[in-house]
Amino acid sequence: MDRLIHTPEGVRDVYNQECAKKMFLQNKIEKVFHAYGYQDIETPTFEYFDVFSREVGTTPSKDLYKFFDREGNTLVLRPDFTPSVARAASMYFMDESMPIRLCYRGSSFVNNYSYRGRLRESTQMGVELLNDDSPMADAEIIAMTVKVMLDAGLREFQVSIGHNEYFKALAREANLDEEHLMELRELISIKNQFGAMELLEGLAIREDLRKAISEVPKMFGTVEVLEKARGLTSNPAALEAVTRLKTIYEILKDYGYEKYISFDFGLLSKFRYYTGVIFQAFTYGTGEPIAKGGRYDHLLEHFGKKAPAIGFCIVMESLMNALERQKIEIPVLNTRTMILYPDFLQPMAVKLAVDHRRKGMDIALVCFARDKVLADYKEYGRRNQFGGIVYIQKRDCVLAINLSTDDVQQIELND
């Protein structure tokens, strides 16, 4: 019986006020997406395994929820939305060459260990901008990230921006093999500067290149770090990455968002489909990034469409945790009304409910049980986020009870 009423490890129920706050935030975020001209798309909760295979560069196979259909095909619950949207866009927008703006919301599933409060099912909301490889597209996506954070109520946060190609260009120049490259990526990702230096000292590469790569974990901060990155190398591809970041920063200044922007050349995602700009948004109160995204110019080729693309997603659970820990209120109003009535006045109660619903009010009909008192219904209303009670005491006596103040007024009903 215990297994029937408890959720499995890594998932949870969301109900009452928390659910209302989550829905409020989701609707607010969706308004930002639509304000920037994005249109909604829904993709299936599960897809063929190949959509998230190793060749795509997404979540490792061991972290996927896999199962089989009756034909024997391997299916997976989606671990993230980007490959799903890329697959759908390649199917429905194959011949479209102009920019495509898509937004989504839904659950993602990763079969990892539930530590540090991580959930195996999380709610993600995000956007994908396809067929546009410009710095303006990069800046638009990052500006939307800032706007979402601000509209959620956050004020102290940073969007940290990196560029995959800077490190990749230096690694190619150093001619690193796959094993050393993966080890170095991991060390840089966790900001282990000394570990990276120790690894590099054992490799036969030029001294100036060794110095440049060893500096990557330390290259984070304000816009000044771009000049430091430029001064460490003459590699054309690495310098082009720095120029791209500078251009994006100037556009973000036009948005008025530069104070929320920092740079991190050691930001290297576990998703191998990222090809250029990559970013994460952080605030205090949560150890995980609230938002993350980047450019993936070759992912759609896996599904048959050559198109550059960039996107980001918000992890709703991380956002709500941060708001709660920073004591930022989500302004969800208790606007539902309970119509409380004795059983013999049921026709009157139904008519009153119909009239009020026609005016756009949210009404719940509740029959007054003979073993209850009015105080029971007041407490019930407060537990379930009702704003007030319309109590039909008698045909000619109807009371309006404000559950926030406990004020009671008699109201007149029109026949």
C-alpha positions as CSV (number, residue, x, y, z in Angstrom):
1,M,0.0,0.0,0.0
2,D,2.9,2.4,0.8
3,R,4.1,2.2,-2.8
4,L,0.7,3.1,-4.1
5,I,0.5,6.5,-2.4
6,H,4.1,7.6,-2.6
7,T,5.9,8.8,-5.7
8,P,9.0,7.1,-7.0
9,E,12.4,8.6,-6.1
10,G,13.2,11.7,-8.1
11,V,9.6,12.9,-8.9
12,R,7.1,14.8,-6.8
13,D,3.5,16.0,-6.7
14,V,2.8,19.8,-7.1
15,Y,-0.5,21.0,-5.6
16,N,-2.4,23.8,-4.0
17,Q,-0.6,27.1,-3.7
18,E,2.6,25.8,-5.1
19,C,0.9,24.6,-8.2
20,A,-0.9,27.9,-8.6
21,K,2.4,29.8,-8.4
22,K,4.0,27.5,-10.9
23,M,1.2,28.0,-13.4
24,F,1.3,31.8,-12.8
25,L,5.0,31.8,-13.6
26,Q,4.7,29.6,-16.6
27,N,2.0,31.9,-18.1
28,K,4.2,34.9,-17.4
29,I,7.2,33.3,-19.1
30,E,5.1,32.3,-22.1
31,K,4.0,36.0,-22.5
32,V,7.7,36.9,-22.8
33,F,8.1,34.2,-25.5
34,H,5.1,35.5,-27.5
35,A,6.2,39.1,-27.1
36,Y,9.4,38.3,-29.0
37,G,7.4,36.7,-31.8
38,Y,7.7,33.0,-30.9
39,Q,5.0,30.5,-31.7
40,D,4.1,27.4,-29.7
41,I,5.1,23.9,-30.5
42,E,4.4,20.6,-28.7
43,T,6.5,17.5,-29.3
44,P,5.8,14.0,-27.9
45,T,6.9,13.0,-24.4
46,F,8.7,10.0,-25.9
47,E,10.6,9.7,-29.2
48,Y,12.7,7.1,-31.0
49,F,16.0,6.4,-29.3
50,D,17.9,7.8,-32.4
51,V,16.6,11.3,-31.7
52,F,18.8,11.3,-28.5
53,S,21.5,9.0,-29.6
54,R,25.2,9.5,-28.9
55,E,25.7,10.8,-32.5
56,V,23.3,13.7,-31.7
57,G,25.4,14.6,-28.7
58,T,22.7,14.8,-26.0
59,T,22.2,13.0,-22.7
60,P,24.3,9.8,-22.3
61,S,22.4,6.6,-22.9
62,K,22.7,5.4,-19.3
63,D,20.7,8.5,-18.2
64,L,17.8,7.9,-20.5
65,Y,14.5,6.2,-19.6
66,K,14.3,3.6,-22.4
67,F,11.5,1.2,-23.2
68,F,10.1,-0.7,-26.2
69,D,6.9,-0.4,-28.3
70,R,5.1,-3.6,-29.5
71,E,7.1,-3.5,-32.8
72,G,10.3,-3.7,-30.8
73,N,11.5,-0.1,-31.5
74,T,13.5,1.5,-28.7
75,L,11.8,4.6,-27.4
76,V,13.0,7.1,-24.8
77,L,11.3,9.7,-22.6
78,R,12.8,13.1,-23.8
79,P,15.7,14.2,-21.6
80,D,15.7,17.7,-23.2
81,F,13.6,19.5,-25.8
82,T,16.2,20.8,-28.3
83,P,16.7,17.5,-30.3
84,S,12.9,17.0,-30.3
85,V,12.2,20.5,-31.6
86,A,15.1,20.1,-34.2
87,R,13.5,16.8,-35.3
88,A,10.1,18.4,-35.7
89,A,11.4,21.5,-37.4
90,S,13.3,19.4,-39.9
91,M,10.0,17.6,-40.7
92,Y,7.6,20.5,-40.9
93,F,9.9,23.4,-42.0
94,M,12.3,21.6,-44.3
95,D,11.9,24.2,-47.1
96,E,11.7,27.3,-44.9
97,S,14.8,29.5,-45.2
98,M,13.6,32.5,-43.2
99,P,13.9,32.6,-39.4
100,I,11.7,30.2,-37.5
101,R,10.9,31.0,-33.9
102,L,9.4,28.2,-31.7
103,C,8.6,28.0,-28.0
104,Y,7.6,25.1,-25.8
105,R,6.8,23.9,-22.3
106,G,6.7,20.4,-20.8
107,S,8.4,17.8,-18.7
108,S,11.8,16.3,-19.4
109,F,13.2,13.1,-17.8
110,V,16.7,12.2,-16.9
111,N,17.4,8.9,-15.1
112,N,20.2,10.1,-12.8
113,Y,20.9,9.9,-9.1
114,S,18.6,12.3,-7.1
115,Y,21.2,14.2,-5.2
116,R,21.5,17.9,-4.3
117,G,17.7,18.1,-4.8
118,R,17.8,17.2,-8.4
119,L,14.6,15.7,-9.8
120,R,14.4,13.0,-12.5
121,E,11.3,14.8,-14.0
122,S,11.6,18.5,-14.4
123,T,9.5,21.2,-16.1
124,Q,11.3,23.1,-18.9
125,M,10.2,26.1,-20.9
126,G,12.2,27.4,-23.7
127,V,12.7,28.8,-27.2
128,E,14.5,27.8,-30.4
129,L,15.5,30.3,-33.1
130,L,16.3,28.5,-36.4
131,N,17.7,29.7,-39.7
132,D,19.6,32.6,-38.2
133,D,23.3,32.5,-37.5
134,S,23.8,36.2,-36.7
135,P,25.1,37.8,-33.5
136,M,21.7,39.5,-33.3
137,A,20.0,36.1,-33.0
138,D,22.5,35.2,-30.2
139,A,21.8,38.5,-28.4
140,E,18.0,38.1,-28.8
141,I,18.0,34.7,-27.0
142,I,20.2,36.0,-24.2
143,A,18.0,39.1,-23.9
144,M,15.0,36.9,-23.6
145,T,16.7,35.0,-20.8
146,V,17.3,38.3,-18.9
147,K,13.7,39.4,-19.5
148,V,12.4,36.1,-18.1
149,M,14.5,36.4,-15.0
150,L,13.4,40.0,-14.4
151,D,9.7,39.2,-15.0
152,A,9.9,36.3,-12.6
153,G,10.9,38.9,-9.9
154,L,14.7,38.2,-9.7
155,R,17.0,41.2,-9.5
156,E,20.3,39.7,-8.4
157,F,21.4,37.3,-11.2
158,Q,24.0,36.9,-13.9
159,V,23.9,35.4,-17.3
160,S,27.4,33.9,-17.9
161,I,28.3,33.6,-21.6
162,G,31.1,31.6,-23.2
163,H,32.0,30.3,-26.6
164,N,32.8,26.7,-27.4
165,E,35.0,27.5,-30.3
166,Y,37.6,29.3,-28.2
167,F,38.6,26.2,-26.4
168,K,38.1,24.0,-29.4
169,A,40.3,26.1,-31.6
170,L,43.1,26.0,-29.0
171,A,42.7,22.2,-28.5
172,R,42.8,21.6,-32.3
173,E,46.0,23.7,-32.6
174,A,47.5,21.6,-29.7
175,N,46.5,18.4,-31.6
176,L,45.0,16.8,-28.5
177,D,43.8,13.3,-28.8
178,E,40.2,12.4,-27.8
179,E,41.2,11.0,-24.3
180,H,43.2,14.0,-23.3
181,L,40.6,16.4,-24.8
182,M,37.8,14.9,-22.8
183,E,39.8,14.9,-19.6
184,L,40.9,18.5,-20.1
185,R,37.3,19.5,-20.8
186,E,36.2,18.0,-17.6
187,L,38.9,19.8,-15.6
188,I,38.1,23.1,-17.2
189,S,34.4,22.7,-16.6
190,I,34.9,22.3,-12.9
191,K,37.4,25.2,-12.8
192,N,40.3,22.9,-11.8
193,Q,43.1,25.1,-13.0
194,F,45.9,23.1,-11.3
195,G,44.6,19.8,-12.6
196,A,44.5,21.3,-16.1
197,M,48.1,22.6,-15.8
198,E,49.3,19.3,-14.6
199,L,47.7,17.5,-17.5
200,L,49.1,20.0,-20.0
201,E,52.6,19.8,-18.6
202,G,52.7,16.2,-19.6
203,L,51.9,16.9,-23.2
204,A,54.2,17.8,-26.0
205,I,52.7,21.2,-27.0
206,R,54.1,24.7,-27.5
207,E,54.7,26.7,-24.4
208,D,52.5,29.7,-25.5
209,L,49.7,27.3,-26.4
210,R,50.0,25.5,-23.1
211,K,49.8,28.8,-21.3
212,A,46.7,29.9,-23.3
213,I,44.8,26.7,-22.6
214,S,45.8,26.7,-18.9
215,E,44.4,30.2,-18.5
216,V,40.9,29.1,-19.8
217,P,39.6,28.1,-16.4
218,K,40.5,31.5,-15.0
219,M,39.0,33.6,-17.8
220,F,35.7,34.6,-16.3
221,G,34.3,38.0,-15.3
222,T,33.1,41.2,-16.8
223,V,33.6,42.4,-20.4
224,E,37.3,43.1,-19.7
225,V,38.0,39.4,-19.8
226,L,37.5,39.5,-23.6
227,E,40.6,41.5,-24.1
228,K,42.6,39.1,-21.9
229,A,41.3,36.2,-24.1
230,R,42.3,38.1,-27.2
231,G,45.8,38.7,-25.9
232,L,46.5,35.0,-25.2
233,T,46.4,33.7,-28.8
234,S,46.7,34.5,-32.4
235,N,44.5,31.6,-33.5
236,P,42.0,32.9,-36.0
237,A,39.1,30.8,-34.9
238,A,39.7,31.6,-31.2
239,L,39.9,35.4,-32.0
240,E,36.7,35.1,-34.1
241,A,35.0,33.7,-31.1
242,V,36.1,36.6,-29.0
243,T,34.9,39.1,-31.6
244,R,31.5,37.4,-31.7
245,L,31.1,37.7,-27.9
246,K,32.1,41.4,-28.1
247,T,29.5,42.0,-30.8
248,I,26.8,40.3,-28.8
249,Y,27.7,42.4,-25.7
250,E,27.3,45.6,-27.7
251,I,23.8,44.5,-28.8
252,L,22.9,43.6,-25.2
253,K,23.9,47.1,-24.2
254,D,21.3,48.3,-26.7
255,Y,18.8,46.2,-24.8
256,G,20.0,47.8,-21.5
257,Y,20.9,44.4,-20.1
258,E,24.7,44.7,-19.9
259,K,24.8,44.8,-16.0
260,Y,23.4,41.2,-16.0
261,I,26.1,39.9,-18.3
262,S,29.4,38.2,-17.5
263,F,31.7,36.0,-19.5
264,D,33.3,32.6,-18.9
265,F,35.6,30.9,-21.4
266,G,35.6,27.8,-19.2
267,L,31.9,27.2,-19.7
268,L,31.8,23.9,-21.6
269,S,28.5,22.0,-21.8
270,K,28.1,18.3,-21.5
271,F,25.8,18.5,-24.6
272,R,28.1,18.0,-27.6
273,Y,25.7,19.5,-30.1
274,Y,26.6,23.1,-29.0
275,T,28.9,24.7,-31.6
276,G,29.3,28.4,-30.6
277,V,27.9,30.7,-28.0
278,I,26.9,29.0,-24.8
279,F,25.4,30.5,-21.6
280,Q,23.9,29.8,-18.2
281,A,21.9,32.1,-15.8
282,F,22.6,31.9,-12.1
283,T,21.3,33.5,-9.0
284,Y,21.8,32.7,-5.3
285,G,19.5,30.3,-3.6
286,T,20.1,27.4,-6.0
287,G,23.2,25.6,-7.0
288,E,21.9,24.7,-10.4
289,P,21.6,27.1,-13.4
290,I,18.1,28.5,-13.8
291,A,18.4,28.9,-17.5
292,K,20.9,27.4,-20.0
293,G,21.3,27.5,-23.7
294,G,23.5,28.0,-26.7
295,R,24.1,27.7,-30.4
296,Y,23.8,24.3,-32.2
297,D,24.4,25.0,-35.9
298,H,24.8,21.3,-37.0
299,L,22.1,19.5,-34.9
300,L,19.4,19.8,-37.5
301,E,21.7,18.2,-40.1
302,H,21.2,14.9,-38.1
303,F,17.5,15.1,-39.2
304,G,18.2,16.2,-42.8
305,K,17.9,20.0,-42.6
306,K,21.0,22.2,-42.8
307,A,20.1,25.2,-40.6
308,P,21.9,27.2,-37.9
309,A,20.0,27.5,-34.6
310,I,20.2,28.8,-31.1
311,G,17.9,28.4,-28.0
312,F,17.6,28.3,-24.3
313,C,15.4,26.7,-21.6
314,I,14.3,27.6,-18.1
315,V,14.2,24.9,-15.5
316,M,11.0,25.8,-13.5
317,E,11.9,23.9,-10.4
318,S,15.3,25.8,-10.1
319,L,13.5,29.1,-10.7
320,M,10.9,28.5,-8.0
321,N,13.5,27.3,-5.5
322,A,15.5,30.5,-6.0
323,L,12.4,32.7,-5.7
324,E,11.4,30.9,-2.5
325,R,14.9,31.2,-0.9
326,Q,15.2,34.8,-1.8
327,K,11.7,35.4,-0.3
328,I,10.4,36.8,-3.5
329,E,6.6,36.5,-3.5
330,I,4.8,35.2,-6.6
331,P,1.6,37.3,-6.7
332,V,-1.0,34.6,-7.0
333,L,-4.4,36.0,-5.8
334,N,-7.0,33.8,-4.2
335,T,-9.8,34.7,-6.6
336,R,-12.0,31.6,-6.4
337,T,-15.3,31.9,-4.6
338,M,-17.2,29.2,-2.7
339,I,-21.0,29.3,-2.8
340,L,-22.1,27.6,0.4
341,Y,-25.7,26.5,0.5
342,P,-28.1,24.2,2.4
343,D,-29.4,21.3,0.4
344,F,-33.0,22.6,0.2
345,L,-31.7,25.8,-1.6
346,Q,-29.7,23.9,-4.3
347,P,-31.7,25.4,-7.3
348,M,-31.0,28.9,-6.0
349,A,-27.3,28.1,-5.5
350,V,-26.9,26.6,-9.1
351,K,-28.6,29.7,-10.6
352,L,-26.3,32.0,-8.6
353,A,-23.2,30.0,-9.7
354,V,-24.2,30.1,-13.4
355,D,-24.7,33.9,-13.2
356,H,-21.3,34.5,-11.6
357,R,-19.5,32.1,-14.0
358,R,-21.0,33.9,-16.9
359,K,-19.3,37.1,-15.5
360,G,-16.0,35.3,-15.5
361,M,-15.8,34.4,-11.9
362,D,-14.4,31.1,-10.6
363,I,-17.1,29.4,-8.5
364,A,-17.2,26.2,-6.5
365,L,-20.5,24.9,-5.2
366,V,-20.4,23.4,-1.8
367,C,-23.4,21.9,0.1
368,F,-23.5,22.7,3.8
369,A,-23.3,19.3,5.6
370,R,-25.4,18.8,8.7
371,D,-22.4,17.7,10.8
372,K,-20.4,20.8,10.0
373,V,-20.4,24.4,11.2
374,L,-19.5,27.6,9.3
375,A,-16.0,27.7,10.8
376,D,-15.2,24.4,9.2
377,Y,-15.9,25.9,5.8
378,K,-13.9,29.0,6.5
379,E,-10.9,26.8,7.3
380,Y,-11.5,24.6,4.3
381,G,-11.6,27.7,2.1
382,R,-8.3,29.0,3.5
383,R,-6.7,25.6,3.1
384,N,-7.7,25.5,-0.6
385,Q,-7.0,29.2,-1.6
386,F,-10.5,30.5,-1.8
387,G,-10.8,34.3,-1.6
388,G,-14.3,34.3,-0.1
389,I,-17.6,32.6,0.6
390,V,-21.0,33.5,-0.6
391,Y,-23.1,31.8,2.1
392,I,-26.8,31.3,1.2
393,Q,-28.1,31.0,4.7
394,K,-31.8,31.4,3.8
395,R,-33.6,32.5,0.6
396,D,-33.7,36.1,1.8
397,C,-30.3,36.1,3.7
398,V,-27.1,35.8,1.7
399,L,-23.8,36.6,3.3
400,A,-20.4,37.5,1.6
401,I,-17.5,36.4,3.8
402,N,-14.0,37.7,3.0
403,L,-11.6,34.9,4.0
404,S,-8.6,37.3,4.3
405,T,-10.2,39.7,6.7
406,D,-13.1,37.7,8.0
407,D,-15.4,40.6,7.2
408,V,-19.1,39.6,6.7
409,Q,-21.6,41.6,4.7
410,Q,-25.2,40.8,3.7
411,I,-25.8,41.1,0.0
412,E,-28.9,41.7,-2.0
413,L,-29.6,39.4,-4.9
414,N,-31.6,40.5,-7.9
415,D,-34.4,38.2,-8.9
